[in-house]
Structure formats: structure tokens, C-alpha cells
Amino acid sequence: MTSAVTGRGPGVPAVQQVPPGPATPSSDPPDDPKGPRSGFAWLLELPARAVRNLTASAATTPGRLTLIGAGLIVLSLVTGLVGTLSVQDRANTIDGLVEHREPLAAAAQQVYRSLSDADATAASSLLSTGGEAPALRDRYEFDIAKAGAALAKAASDSASVPAAAEQVNILNQLLPVYTGLVETARANNLQGFPAGAAYLREASELMRAKILPAAHRLYETDTERLLAEQDDATSFPWLTTVLVLGLVAALVVTQVYLRRKTNRVFNIGLLAGTVAVGVVVLWTATALIVQSVQVSGGREDGTEHVDLLVRARIAALQARADETLTLVARGGGEQYEKEFTVQFQRLAGQDGQGGLLDQARQSAAGQSSAQHLESATEAASAWLAAHEKVRALDSSGSHLEAVAMAIGGQSGQDADGSAAAAFNRLDKELAAAISAGRQNFLDDTTNGSRALTLLAPGFAVLTVIAALGSTLGIRERLREYR
């Protein structure tokens, strides 16, 4: 009979129950509760894995040396790349100052000078008695041609600068209008028609109200760009300095670390790398100091001094135009006479000894332009004396004598004691002083460029030597652990 409880029959031994053991592990990988990893997630884990690997490597001395060596090599090469590019960019900037930027600023100044002189010469030509003076006519045509050539040069780099392009466009549009008005005035004057004076005044107003201001703004724009590039050429190389000093510090710290670990005083490779970087520091510091001093000298004795002279010349040219237009107006030129007084005082003060000329003389102490400025001051005083005679003659009704004193005689040639003779001497001396100032700029800036000779390739070579020295120095220590 079978037991209802155990399910066993009589005489059948009881089966011992074995407790269940651990499950046999399956050969299949367990399912990731977060699901299978995508390729993007695997990529995101790469930085963390790299950090873990680096941390593991840094736990051993060979691993630390490997990391130090790699860091020194990378830092050396990055320093070399940044420093080389920085030095080369600075050298290119200085070369651009000499070959491109300063000549464009000079061309813009020449535009203003030529146009202003053309306006004064046109007025003088209208004043000349006995027919048009050929010398004055030739001078006017030469001024217009020179202004056109200078404008073309100044416009060659204006497309990228809206402020300059706008002024060039104004000049290109209005200059033909001005020359047309002058030709109309000339034609009427040759026929004895009084309308010639009216056309000339209209031309002069156009010149003074629109053309000359545009030329002046063009000159200011080009001068500002010149000064900005000079600032770039003398700026401190912060990034290169930080990298070089960081490389020096890294090399020194590494050698101290190795000395403590190995009890060896010198590591030839690292020492060679340190010496190479030291040469970089001394060479670069010396070259940049010399270059900055020279470029700064070119700015002070050249660009800024020339700008002062240009402003003096502009004042003289405007005063000369006012002087002649006062006579053209025949008794109605009070406003021109007031403007003459303002411009002359700006140029040379009330007595011919102050103003911009005095500032220029003080800034030119010891320079080649000093003598020219002394002569210019004497010419300004002579011009003021001649102008007073012109006004006295004109006020007394001696208009023809006043004209002769103003423009230098019947032929338009300079006559001793005339206002024209004194003004021409003044303009000639100012032009010579400007040329001397430009030469100072050229000499100083060129010397600054020479100070950087071979520095860019030298910087690159020496930092590569530093990288090689670091490689050899660390490899020598790593061999001791094999």
C-alpha cells in the first residue's frame, strides 16, 4: 500500500532530498540592465578611460617619466610654433609699415597738399595782370595731376575700409566738377568777363567745403591705420612669453625631480634642452627690445613729427588760399581775411614764432629737420610782414600793387619781399622737413625689422632642440627600468 504522505510503497528506501546548489553560470553574457551601448556612448567614455589609463600609468615611476617626457615634447613644440608665428607676424607687420602703410598715408597727405595748392594757385592765376601767367598755369596743372596720381595710390587699399572708401568716392566725384569750374572761370577771365571771379569763388567754396575735408579725413584714416599697425608691432607678446616661461619652469622642475629620484646631478638631454630654451629667451628678449625701441623711435621722430608738420603745412596752404581769395573778392573778402588770421595763428602764432611751427621745432631738436624748421619760421615771419603790406595796399585802394605784392609780380614768379616768395620758401622748407621726418621713420623702422632677422627660424630650431633634448633625457632614465 502506498503512503499517501510520502508517495512511497513499503520497503522502498526514502530518497534524501539535496538542497539546491548554485545555478551553473551560462556561457551567454548577462543582459546589461541599461541596454546595449551605442557607438556614441562608447565614444563619450573614451576621455574617462584615457584619464583612468593615465592615472594608472602615473602610479609607477616609468609611467610618470613617460608622461613627463610627452608633456615636455608637446610643450616645446607648441611653444616653438606659437613663438615662430608671433615673431614672423611681427616682422611682416614692420615690413608692411615701410612698404605699404606709410607710403599710403603719405599719398593721402599729398592729395590734400596738391589740391590746396591748386586752389591757391588758381586764385593767384586769376589775379595776375597782363594775361594768365604761364608759370601759375603750369603749377596748377601739375598740382591737379599730382593729386590724381596720389589719390589713385591712396585708393588702392581703401576698399576694405569703408571710411576711406567713402572719402575716395567723394574726391573722385567732386574733383572733375572743381576743375570744370576753374576752367570756366579761366575762360571768362581771359575774355575779360567779371563772371570769372564768381566761378572761381564757387570752385573755391566747393574745394574748401567738401573736397579738402574729404582729403583731410582720408589722411586721418590712413594715419590712424599707420599708428594702429605701429602699436601692433610694439605690442607685448603675452602668449609667447607665458609659454616660454612655462617651458623653462617645466624643464627645471623635471631635472629637480629626476635628481631626487636618481641621485644624478645632470641629465645631458634635459640640460641641452634647457640651454636651448635659455638661448631663445635671451635672443628673443634682446631682439624684441631693440625692435620695439626702434619702431617707437620711428613713430615719435617720424610718424608723429610728420603729422605735426603736415598739420602746419595744411594751415599754411589754407592761409595762402584765403590771402589770394581776399584780393579776388575786391573789397568783399572780410571773411577770407578772418580765416587767414585764424589759419596763420594756428601755423605760427600772432608774431610768426609760435603755433605748430614752434611745436615742430621743439620736437625736432637734434634731428635733421631742425634747420629746415628754423628757415620755415623765418619764412613765416617774412610772409606775415608781406601780408600786412598787401592788406595796407589793398585797403588804400592800390589793388594792382597789392596783387603784385601778393603773387610776386606780373609774371607770377617769386619776387623778393612778396607774399608769394615768402610762402613758397615756407612751403619748401616744410616739404623738406616732412621728407626728413619720413626718412627718420624709414631708418628707425628698417632697423627694427633688422633686429628680428633670423629670429623666427632660430626660435623654431631651438625649441625643436629642446624637444629632442627632452626626449633623449627621459629615454635615458627609462632604460634604467628595463
Legacy VTK file of the C-alpha trace (Angstrom):
# vtk DataFile Version 3.0
C-alpha trace
ASCII
DATASET POLYDATA
POINTS 482 float
0.000 0.000 0.000
1.333 3.300 -0.913
1.648 6.025 1.696
-0.469 8.981 0.978
2.033 11.265 2.613
5.328 10.212 1.111
4.171 8.611 -2.014
6.464 5.622 -1.300
5.499 1.997 -1.085
6.555 -0.265 1.771
10.137 -1.405 1.603
11.258 1.434 -0.659
14.048 3.449 0.933
13.471 7.114 1.417
15.206 9.412 -1.069
17.332 12.021 0.654
16.463 15.494 -0.567
19.522 17.544 -1.626
19.245 21.278 -1.190
19.516 23.175 -4.473
23.068 24.352 -5.266
24.154 27.469 -7.099
22.987 27.775 -10.636
25.505 26.879 -13.295
26.629 30.054 -14.973
25.557 30.440 -18.533
28.080 30.967 -21.260
25.953 33.806 -22.635
26.821 37.334 -21.369
24.345 38.800 -18.954
21.984 41.345 -20.248
23.001 44.975 -19.495
20.177 46.428 -17.446
20.731 49.725 -19.323
20.591 48.007 -22.657
23.367 47.644 -25.256
25.819 50.574 -25.516
25.673 52.629 -28.641
28.771 53.727 -30.542
28.219 57.315 -29.430
28.106 56.334 -25.758
31.329 54.390 -26.223
32.982 57.477 -27.684
31.831 59.557 -24.740
33.559 57.129 -22.397
36.910 57.466 -24.160
38.077 60.559 -22.194
37.243 58.885 -18.911
39.092 55.728 -19.966
42.072 57.825 -21.042
42.138 59.541 -17.657
41.990 56.180 -15.883
44.822 54.853 -18.016
46.932 57.948 -17.372
46.246 57.701 -13.661
47.282 54.078 -13.696
50.462 54.917 -15.600
51.303 57.755 -13.230
51.237 55.310 -10.341
54.585 53.897 -11.497
57.869 55.729 -11.960
58.321 54.668 -15.617
54.778 55.756 -16.322
55.369 59.128 -14.713
58.565 59.618 -16.695
56.746 58.766 -19.906
54.038 61.309 -19.164
56.609 63.949 -18.226
58.542 63.345 -21.431
55.432 63.554 -23.576
54.394 66.762 -21.843
57.802 68.373 -22.380
57.819 67.432 -26.051
54.322 68.802 -26.651
55.040 71.993 -24.700
58.303 72.539 -26.599
56.669 72.103 -29.988
53.652 74.266 -29.124
55.945 76.988 -27.784
58.036 76.818 -30.936
55.000 77.024 -33.200
53.362 79.922 -31.362
56.625 81.826 -30.945
57.676 81.380 -34.564
54.314 82.546 -35.876
54.304 85.503 -33.470
57.780 86.662 -34.489
57.049 86.196 -38.183
53.785 88.106 -37.887
55.601 90.955 -36.148
58.267 91.034 -38.853
55.587 91.090 -41.556
53.830 93.960 -39.774
57.029 96.015 -39.671
57.765 95.329 -43.330
54.201 96.363 -44.145
54.727 99.658 -42.330
57.678 100.525 -44.540
56.468 99.133 -47.843
52.742 99.766 -47.697
51.136 101.629 -44.829
53.379 104.706 -44.530
53.500 105.353 -48.304
49.691 105.287 -48.385
49.482 107.813 -45.553
51.996 109.983 -47.411
49.916 109.693 -50.580
46.800 110.826 -48.715
48.739 113.805 -47.358
49.927 114.612 -50.869
46.331 114.625 -52.106
45.448 117.330 -49.607
48.587 119.359 -50.234
48.253 119.297 -54.023
44.560 120.185 -54.025
45.004 123.009 -51.550
47.925 124.434 -53.513
45.944 124.090 -56.740
43.151 126.167 -55.214
45.549 128.897 -54.089
47.351 128.844 -57.437
44.092 129.117 -59.381
43.215 132.228 -57.384
46.681 133.683 -57.963
46.383 132.985 -61.674
43.108 134.881 -61.841
44.720 137.821 -60.056
47.691 138.086 -62.418
47.511 141.100 -64.708
48.527 141.231 -68.346
47.077 137.812 -69.115
47.425 134.436 -67.464
50.906 133.734 -66.101
52.264 130.503 -67.680
54.150 129.611 -64.504
50.972 129.715 -62.432
49.041 127.763 -65.040
51.726 125.063 -65.135
51.790 124.877 -61.364
48.013 124.465 -61.197
48.008 121.678 -63.785
50.907 119.962 -62.054
49.050 120.097 -58.727
45.909 118.561 -60.229
47.896 115.796 -61.941
49.843 115.058 -58.772
46.656 114.977 -56.714
45.128 112.486 -59.153
48.159 110.193 -59.001
48.308 110.367 -55.203
44.573 109.706 -54.956
44.917 106.603 -57.119
47.651 105.319 -54.816
45.725 106.143 -51.644
42.624 104.454 -53.071
44.478 101.200 -53.778
43.894 99.997 -50.211
40.634 101.736 -49.381
38.165 99.044 -50.460
38.436 97.177 -47.147
37.980 100.349 -45.076
34.531 101.930 -45.524
35.611 105.288 -44.055
38.473 105.608 -46.544
36.422 104.297 -49.464
33.744 106.920 -48.802
36.259 109.774 -48.941
37.864 108.415 -52.097
34.438 108.255 -53.723
33.721 111.882 -52.761
37.033 113.038 -54.193
36.558 111.115 -57.429
33.117 112.636 -57.913
33.864 116.251 -56.991
37.343 116.792 -58.402
36.118 116.882 -62.048
33.418 119.352 -61.002
36.033 121.594 -59.414
38.357 121.550 -62.410
35.396 122.307 -64.669
34.501 125.382 -62.620
38.117 126.562 -62.686
38.267 126.183 -66.465
35.041 128.162 -66.800
36.472 130.882 -64.561
39.670 130.918 -66.608
37.793 131.197 -69.904
35.706 134.104 -68.622
38.748 135.826 -67.171
40.692 135.575 -70.440
37.785 137.303 -72.190
37.615 139.988 -69.533
34.231 138.907 -68.178
33.694 139.591 -64.454
31.858 136.271 -64.124
35.275 134.618 -63.927
35.686 135.730 -60.310
32.256 134.333 -59.416
33.066 130.945 -60.935
36.394 130.885 -59.121
34.727 131.640 -55.789
32.249 128.833 -56.448
35.107 126.459 -57.253
36.991 127.523 -54.149
33.933 127.070 -51.948
33.485 123.555 -53.340
37.132 122.827 -52.654
37.079 124.167 -49.107
33.639 122.904 -48.089
33.719 119.366 -49.498
36.881 118.337 -51.335
39.542 119.353 -48.813
37.574 117.990 -45.813
37.269 114.654 -47.629
41.009 114.678 -48.374
41.736 115.504 -44.737
39.523 112.678 -43.471
41.262 110.296 -45.871
44.631 111.380 -44.498
43.421 110.972 -40.907
42.068 107.494 -41.652
45.329 106.334 -43.220
47.354 107.882 -40.403
45.212 106.121 -37.789
45.778 102.819 -39.566
49.510 103.509 -39.615
49.535 104.229 -35.880
47.455 101.115 -35.176
49.932 98.901 -37.016
52.804 100.541 -35.153
51.006 99.626 -31.926
50.753 96.034 -33.157
54.456 95.992 -33.992
55.393 97.063 -30.458
52.773 95.093 -28.501
53.969 92.711 -25.791
53.898 89.004 -26.825
51.993 87.724 -23.804
51.144 84.239 -25.085
54.676 83.513 -26.278
56.119 84.798 -23.007
53.833 82.593 -20.908
54.657 79.515 -22.991
58.421 80.106 -22.921
58.488 80.715 -19.176
56.269 77.685 -18.657
58.665 75.557 -20.714
61.670 76.791 -18.728
59.880 76.042 -15.463
58.854 72.571 -16.672
62.422 71.698 -17.685
63.863 72.888 -14.375
61.233 71.086 -12.282
61.767 67.884 -14.277
65.507 67.955 -13.668
65.000 68.547 -9.951
62.572 65.619 -9.845
64.998 63.304 -11.652
67.841 64.319 -9.395
65.834 63.340 -6.340
64.758 60.060 -7.920
68.088 59.000 -9.402
70.647 60.932 -7.329
72.248 62.120 -10.555
73.148 65.771 -10.784
72.941 66.267 -14.552
70.766 64.946 -17.322
72.542 65.785 -20.562
69.434 65.758 -22.738
67.333 67.925 -20.457
70.277 70.226 -19.788
70.758 70.721 -23.534
67.056 71.468 -23.909
67.200 73.989 -21.073
70.205 75.725 -22.626
68.389 75.899 -25.981
65.346 77.491 -24.361
67.619 79.878 -22.459
69.123 80.995 -25.753
65.595 81.511 -27.080
64.733 83.688 -24.087
67.849 85.867 -24.349
67.742 86.189 -28.132
64.028 86.926 -28.280
64.094 89.398 -25.396
67.050 91.305 -26.857
65.631 91.353 -30.379
62.167 92.467 -29.287
63.519 95.205 -27.030
65.701 96.598 -29.823
62.877 96.264 -32.336
60.343 97.983 -30.072
62.723 100.844 -29.294
63.457 101.383 -32.988
59.819 101.235 -34.094
58.802 103.546 -31.248
61.547 105.944 -32.313
60.247 105.811 -35.867
56.801 106.664 -34.567
57.950 109.565 -32.388
60.597 111.079 -34.667
58.881 110.033 -37.869
55.120 109.485 -37.916
54.079 111.843 -35.113
56.590 114.515 -36.115
55.484 114.319 -39.748
51.841 114.555 -38.703
52.644 117.773 -36.844
54.415 119.142 -39.918
51.548 118.116 -42.185
49.078 119.987 -39.998
51.343 123.043 -40.153
51.547 122.772 -43.928
47.776 122.422 -44.225
47.315 125.583 -42.157
49.805 127.427 -44.383
48.076 126.291 -47.574
44.663 127.308 -46.289
46.006 130.689 -45.208
47.558 131.230 -48.632
44.257 130.449 -50.363
42.456 132.878 -48.038
45.029 135.561 -48.811
44.520 135.345 -52.568
40.737 134.980 -52.358
40.592 138.158 -50.292
42.029 140.011 -53.278
39.791 138.187 -55.755
36.755 139.403 -53.798
37.853 143.055 -54.386
36.668 144.629 -51.170
34.274 141.868 -50.166
36.780 139.459 -48.697
36.488 140.234 -44.995
35.577 136.631 -44.214
38.613 135.342 -46.104
40.841 137.739 -44.179
39.434 136.488 -40.870
40.081 132.911 -41.929
43.625 133.871 -42.941
44.236 135.228 -39.444
42.902 132.045 -37.831
44.992 129.745 -40.014
48.176 131.796 -39.740
47.940 131.962 -35.958
47.447 128.215 -35.936
50.540 127.904 -38.101
52.914 130.355 -36.438
51.136 132.317 -33.732
50.453 136.025 -33.818
54.081 137.019 -34.398
55.211 134.172 -36.660
57.222 132.492 -33.881
54.673 130.203 -32.220
51.900 127.820 -33.209
52.504 124.488 -34.880
55.879 125.621 -36.196
57.122 126.203 -32.661
55.861 122.777 -31.564
57.589 121.202 -34.547
60.862 122.984 -33.755
60.791 121.696 -30.202
60.068 118.117 -31.268
62.802 118.274 -33.931
65.634 119.100 -31.526
68.715 117.216 -32.673
67.051 115.936 -35.848
67.895 116.636 -39.458
64.670 118.616 -39.889
65.620 121.200 -37.237
67.405 123.511 -39.685
64.524 123.344 -42.142
62.121 124.385 -39.404
64.289 127.336 -38.412
64.194 128.503 -42.022
60.447 127.859 -42.164
59.932 130.057 -39.104
61.903 132.875 -40.723
59.834 132.489 -43.899
56.603 132.604 -41.877
57.661 135.876 -40.263
58.533 137.306 -43.682
55.184 136.151 -45.052
53.305 137.847 -42.221
55.160 141.103 -42.893
54.417 140.862 -46.630
50.767 140.081 -45.940
50.430 143.183 -43.811
51.788 145.220 -46.724
49.303 143.545 -49.070
46.412 144.456 -46.813
47.660 148.013 -46.389
47.920 148.491 -50.162
44.526 146.917 -50.824
42.839 148.946 -48.098
44.295 152.172 -49.518
42.878 151.449 -52.966
46.141 150.296 -54.575
44.691 146.995 -55.726
47.193 146.306 -58.504
50.123 146.953 -56.192
48.525 144.686 -53.592
48.148 141.943 -56.198
51.776 142.344 -57.249
52.895 142.084 -53.626
50.684 139.022 -53.121
51.550 136.947 -56.188
55.094 138.110 -56.907
54.858 140.467 -59.850
53.331 140.456 -63.291
54.786 137.131 -64.391
53.748 135.157 -61.368
57.383 134.468 -60.499
58.575 134.905 -56.930
59.815 138.405 -56.227
61.886 139.426 -53.235
59.680 140.703 -50.462
56.435 139.374 -51.952
53.974 137.232 -50.034
54.293 134.549 -52.708
58.070 134.372 -52.289
57.810 134.036 -48.508
55.039 131.444 -48.735
56.949 129.384 -51.303
60.038 129.380 -49.085
57.887 128.309 -46.156
56.249 125.526 -48.147
59.611 124.364 -49.489
61.137 124.153 -46.012
58.094 122.338 -44.629
58.265 119.865 -47.516
61.960 119.263 -46.771
61.216 118.786 -43.062
58.453 116.302 -43.901
60.849 114.367 -46.139
63.415 114.304 -43.324
60.775 113.036 -40.898
59.724 110.310 -43.303
63.364 109.299 -43.647
63.637 109.076 -39.854
60.630 106.774 -39.866
62.139 104.663 -42.631
65.557 104.367 -40.960
64.261 103.541 -37.487
61.593 101.111 -38.651
64.009 99.344 -41.000
66.478 98.955 -38.136
63.664 97.483 -36.068
62.981 94.959 -38.811
66.656 94.011 -38.962
66.626 93.240 -35.241
64.262 90.338 -35.991
66.489 88.843 -38.691
66.571 85.002 -38.423
64.687 85.119 -35.114
61.651 83.199 -36.425
63.614 80.217 -37.838
66.001 80.371 -34.885
63.075 80.182 -32.472
61.730 77.133 -34.282
65.084 75.320 -34.397
65.913 75.938 -30.741
62.534 74.733 -29.494
62.893 71.585 -31.617
66.280 71.073 -29.954
64.526 71.442 -26.603
62.003 68.770 -27.632
64.777 66.411 -28.778
66.746 67.026 -25.591
63.690 66.212 -23.512
63.162 63.014 -25.497
66.744 61.833 -25.064
66.901 62.809 -21.410
63.730 60.964 -20.430
64.570 57.931 -22.582
67.914 57.612 -20.809
66.174 57.362 -17.452
63.534 54.943 -18.754
66.236 52.495 -19.852
67.212 52.050 -16.230
63.844 50.403 -15.537
64.133 47.736 -18.224
LINES 1 483
482 0 1 2 3 4 5 6 7 8 9 10 11 12 13 14 15 16 17 18 19 20 21 22 23 24 25 26 27 28 29 30 31 32 33 34 35 36 37 38 39 40 41 42 43 44 45 46 47 48 49 50 51 52 53 54 55 56 57 58 59 60 61 62 63 64 65 66 67 68 69 70 71 72 73 74 75 76 77 78 79 80 81 82 83 84 85 86 87 88 89 90 91 92 93 94 95 96 97 98 99 100 101 102 103 104 105 106 107 108 109 110 111 112 113 114 115 116 117 118 119 120 121 122 123 124 125 126 127 128 129 130 131 132 133 134 135 136 137 138 139 140 141 142 143 144 145 146 147 148 149 150 151 152 153 154 155 156 157 158 159 160 161 162 163 164 165 166 167 168 169 170 171 172 173 174 175 176 177 178 179 180 181 182 183 184 185 186 187 188 189 190 191 192 193 194 195 196 197 198 199 200 201 202 203 204 205 206 207 208 209 210 211 212 213 214 215 216 217 218 219 220 221 222 223 224 225 226 227 228 229 230 231 232 233 234 235 236 237 238 239 240 241 242 243 244 245 246 247 248 249 250 251 252 253 254 255 256 257 258 259 260 261 262 263 264 265 266 267 268 269 270 271 272 273 274 275 276 277 278 279 280 281 282 283 284 285 286 287 288 289 290 291 292 293 294 295 296 297 298 299 300 301 302 303 304 305 306 307 308 309 310 311 312 313 314 315 316 317 318 319 320 321 322 323 324 325 326 327 328 329 330 331 332 333 334 335 336 337 338 339 340 341 342 343 344 345 346 347 348 349 350 351 352 353 354 355 356 357 358 359 360 361 362 363 364 365 366 367 368 369 370 371 372 373 374 375 376 377 378 379 380 381 382 383 384 385 386 387 388 389 390 391 392 393 394 395 396 397 398 399 400 401 402 403 404 405 406 407 408 409 410 411 412 413 414 415 416 417 418 419 420 421 422 423 424 425 426 427 428 429 430 431 432 433 434 435 436 437 438 439 440 441 442 443 444 445 446 447 448 449 450 451 452 453 454 455 456 457 458 459 460 461 462 463 464 465 466 467 468 469 470 471 472 473 474 475 476 477 478 479 480 481
